[in-house]
Amino acid sequence: MAAKGGKSSKKEDASASLTLAAITELLEKHRAALATEFKTSFSRLDSKLEQTRLAVEDHGQRVSSLELATEDLSQRVIDLEGIFSTLHDDNTRLFSYKRISSS
């Protein structure tokens, strides 16, 4: 009976080795597939992040441009208010002078 057990043990070892080899091959295939999937996913993510970075950079430039335009317009309004104030004062003095001259 010992001989039969020895032969059976060798068959089990061979089956276990084949099974281990098959499992190792299957795991390698899965690893390769996962690696490819990760690379594809990271590539897509990189592309989307680059698009987002470019959009943010463009928006930053637009905001800077709008800030400069706003500062320019603000200065122009201040200048116009100064001119208006001067003209208003001159107009008030002219009307006052006209009233004094008419009297």
PyMOL commands that set and color helices and strands:
alter all, ss='L'
color gray80, all
select helices_A, chain A and resi 2-102
alter helices_A, ss='H'
color red, helices_A
deselect
rebuild
show_as cartoon
